[in-house]
Amino acid sequence: MADPAADLVDLRSDTVTRPTAAMRRAMAEAVVGDDTLGDDPTVQALEARVAELLGKERSLFFPSGVMANQTALAVQAAWGSEVVVEGQAHIFHFEEGAAAALKGLQLRPVSTPDGVLRPRHLDDAVRPSSPYLPRTSLVCIENTHLGSGGRVIPPVDVAALADAAHARGIPVHLDGARLWHAVAATGLDATVFTAPVDTVMVCLSKGLGAPVGSMLAGAAPVIEEAWRVRRRFGGGMRQSGILAAAGLHALEHHLPRLADDHAKATAVASCLDGVPGLSAIRPETNVVIVDVDLDVIDPLRFVDFLRNHRILMLPFGPSRLRAVTHQDVDSSALVRLSAVVDLWSTSGAHA
Ligand SMILES: Cc1ncc(COP(=O)(O)O)c(C=O)c1O
């Protein structure tokens, strides 16, 4: 079948990657069994490997990051209670109101300038004990933080927040959809980021390039309960070793190359920064956020112009654009981006 995306430079997200030939081979050759009956050795190997990498007792394989995040909430937060989240969190904006719809939870977003929830934010956001107020049951953080352009939340801030939450008897969940990028950017062990938190979700289907899959890791009793919730949400799978094999392959072969994506993001940022009216935030990882001066440039026209030249990028709010690098963006893609951006500036298309 002809591939309609063959000549696309797709910078919309790091979720657009296609499995490599080697990954497809690993999937085809996977030894599988019925995972709901506890029979799939490849899923078990993946769960053990991720638990080890994240320094947690157990981990569990999920079809998606949203399901794994929402399972973490459902397991740790009581019905009718409140969950503190950073104001731009994926859990707050992009999960279809699942916390309310699936578990009767109220989210309490806290705006920060940089995506970092700090202990002082909890002074305000955690409810005092009162029969008239909801109980605060969980605090969620996101690392890297997508809304602020893939920023790494430094381990010292993660630890300080977790200490402040734990001192109040409140557990902490980490949405680590791109935690691997924080690891690649800092050179630190993943456990430095995960040790202070109670549960952590990581994705295999973003920068790591697997077609499907996220993991939830934590203490054994929490993950035992998560198994039940996953099944309740319809996420129990059967011969899912086919998918887990892609995850194992990604951890072995793609994890070590994530820093390349960060270098590509820096190149994309400097290319876009040269366009009148665009100002790229210097990326720490693989996400490039570009502020648009609406008096100078119409972001939708710019995105359309790129699309007409087979380059895809997303608007990110009314005056921002987003580009995300990944393993399917190679050096020739960066050359094409640069040429098309030059064409925009010189052809009069921007006028
Ligand atoms: C920060 C963050 N958390 C969670 C998710 C959800 O992952 P999924 O799309 O696999 O459900 C995403 C997806 O882009 C994300 O960026």
The ligand as a Gaussian input file, in Angstrom:
#p B3LYP/6-31G(d) Opt

LIG

0 1
 C        2.131000      14.829000      29.240000
 C        1.216000      13.777000      28.692000
 N        0.574000      12.950000      29.532000
 C       -0.242000      11.982000      29.103000
 C       -0.453000      11.786000      27.754000
 C       -1.427000      10.720000      27.315000
 O       -0.849000       9.712000      26.569000
 P       -1.742000       8.865000      25.497000
 O       -1.983000       9.781000      24.351000
 O       -0.885000       7.700000      25.194000
 O       -2.992000       8.453000      26.150000
 C        0.180000      12.619000      26.825000
 C       -0.057000      12.439000      25.372000
 O        0.407000      13.172000      24.543000
 C        1.037000      13.636000      27.298000
 O        1.670000      14.475000      26.466000

